[in-house]
């Protein structure tokens, strides 16, 4: 697994940033007489990052997928309530903030969806199911990937060096043909 702690996950960070921005909005907007919308909106926002964290800590892809769908549902709930606010004249001074929040929560949903699709296609059932043999194979595969990356970089540098040598050789030959010993033609 690429990340060892949920705090490292880009989607978790985006969900926390969304919640903090939402708290700024709910602190500044007047929710009096608008039912329990403020409380529900804040709880749904916090639910996004909390479900990502809880699912990640379970160590099972099946459970992680379940919690990511709950998280995605909470993101949809936030979006729905923000659309309600957007439609209310009471929040007409907050159109920009609401639009920004909707954009942020849509981004979180897209990230969750991408992660869900990759998990559904994964052969690994989760970290709690990994045997030492599987862990060793994953580490071995990572070593090969790093070796391949280093070899590709070596090839790129070699090709650049060969191209430079060919250009210099052509320039020397042209200089010899023209009688210009310094190769100052150009």
C-alpha positions in Angstrom: 0.0 0.0 0.0 1.3 3.4 -1.0 0.2 5.2 2.2 0.8 4.0 5.7 -1.4 6.5 7.6 -4.8 8.0 6.5 -3.4 11.5 7.3 -1.1 11.1 4.2 -4.1 10.4 1.9 -4.7 13.3 -0.6 -8.5 12.7 -0.4 -8.5 12.8 3.4 -6.6 16.1 3.3 -9.1 17.5 0.7 -12.0 16.4 2.9 -10.6 18.1 6.0 -9.9 21.3 4.0 -13.5 21.2 2.7 -14.8 20.8 6.3 -12.7 23.7 7.5 -14.0 25.9 4.7 -17.5 24.8 5.4 -17.1 25.8 9.1 -16.0 29.2 7.9 -19.2 29.5 5.8 -21.5 28.2 8.6 -20.0 30.6 11.1 -20.5 33.6 8.8 -24.0 32.7 7.4 -27.3 33.2 9.3 -28.9 29.8 9.8 -31.4 31.0 12.4 -34.9 29.7 11.5 -33.4 27.4 8.9 -34.0 24.3 11.0 -31.1 22.1 11.9 -29.4 22.7 8.6 -26.2 24.1 10.0 -25.7 21.2 12.4 -26.5 18.6 9.8 -24.2 20.2 7.2 -21.3 20.3 9.6 -21.9 16.7 10.8 -22.0 15.5 7.1 -18.8 17.4 6.3 -17.0 15.8 9.2 -18.4 12.4 8.3 -16.5 12.5 5.0 -13.0 12.6 6.5 -14.0 10.4 9.4 -15.3 7.6 7.2 -12.1 7.7 5.0 -10.0 7.4 8.2 -12.1 4.6 9.7 -12.2 2.6 6.5 -8.5 3.0 6.0 -7.8 1.8 9.5 -9.9 -1.3 9.1 -7.2 -3.0 7.0 -9.6 -4.7 4.6 -10.4 -3.5 1.1 -14.0 -4.7 1.5 -14.6 -2.6 4.6 -12.6 0.3 3.1 -14.9 0.3 0.1 -17.9 0.3 2.3 -16.7 3.3 4.3 -15.6 5.1 1.2 -19.1 4.8 -0.2 -20.5 6.2 3.2 -18.0 9.0 2.8 -19.1 9.6 -0.8 -22.7 9.6 0.5 -21.9 12.3 3.1 -20.3 14.4 0.3 -23.5 14.1 -1.6 -25.5 15.1 1.4 -23.3 18.2 1.8 -23.8 19.1 -1.8 -27.5 18.7 -1.5 -27.7 21.0 1.5 -25.4 23.5 -0.1 -27.7 23.5 -3.2 -30.6 24.2 -0.8 -28.7 27.1 0.7 -27.8 28.3 -2.8 -31.5 28.4 -3.7 -32.5 30.4 -0.5 -32.6 34.2 -0.7 -31.3 34.1 2.9 -27.8 33.1 1.5 -27.8 35.3 -1.6 -24.7 37.1 -0.2 -22.8 33.8 -0.1 -23.2 32.6 -3.7 -19.4 32.6 -4.3 -18.7 30.7 -1.0 -21.4 28.2 -1.7 -20.2 27.6 -5.3 -16.6 27.2 -4.0 -17.7 24.7 -1.4 -19.8 22.7 -4.0 -16.7 22.6 -6.2 -14.5 21.4 -3.4 -16.9 18.6 -2.3 -17.3 17.5 -5.9 -13.6 17.2 -6.1 -13.6 15.0 -3.0 -16.3 12.8 -4.5 -14.3 12.4 -7.7 -11.2 11.4 -5.7 -13.2 8.9 -3.7 -14.7 7.5 -6.9 -11.3 7.0 -8.5 -10.0 5.3 -5.4 -13.1 3.1 -5.2 -12.6 1.9 -8.8 -8.9 1.1 -8.2 -9.8 -0.9 -5.0 -12.5 -2.8 -6.8 -9.9 -3.9 -9.4 -7.2 -4.7 -6.9 -6.1 -8.3 -6.3 -5.0 -7.4 -2.7 -7.9 -7.9 -0.2 -6.3 -5.5 2.4 -3.3 -5.1 4.6 -4.7 -7.3 7.4 -4.9 -10.2 4.9 -1.3 -9.9 3.6 0.9 -12.8 4.4 4.7 -12.3 4.7 5.1 -14.0 1.4 2.8 -11.4 -0.3 4.5 -8.6 1.5 7.8 -9.9 0.3 6.5 -10.1 -3.3 5.2 -6.5 -3.1 8.6 -5.3 -1.8 10.3 -7.3 -4.6 8.0 -5.8 -7.2 8.7 -2.3 -5.9 12.5 -3.0 -6.2 12.1 -4.1 -9.8 10.0 -1.0 -10.5 12.7 1.2 -9.0 15.4 -0.7 -11.1 13.3 -0.2 -14.2 12.9 3.5 -13.5 16.7 3.9 -12.9 17.4 2.0 -16.1 15.1 4.3 -18.1 16.9 7.3 -16.6 20.2 5.8 -17.6 19.0 5.2 -21.1 17.7 8.8 -21.4 21.1 10.1 -20.2 23.0 7.8 -22.6 20.8 8.9 -25.5 21.5 12.5 -24.7 25.2 11.9 -24.5 25.2 10.0 -27.8 23.2 12.8 -29.5 25.6 15.4 -28.2 28.6 13.3 -29.5 27.0 13.0 -32.9 26.4 16.7 -33.1 30.0 17.5 -32.0 31.3 15.0 -34.6 29.3 16.6 -37.4 30.5 20.0 -36.4 34.2 18.8 -36.4 33.7 17.2 -39.8 32.2 20.4 -41.2 35.0 22.5 -39.7 37.6 20.2 -41.3 35.8 20.4 -44.7 35.7 24.2 -44.6 39.2 24.6 -43.2 37.8 26.3 -40.1 39.9 24.7 -37.3 37.7 26.2 -34.5 34.4 25.2 -36.1 33.1 28.7 -35.8 30.6 28.3 -38.6 27.2 28.3 -37.4 
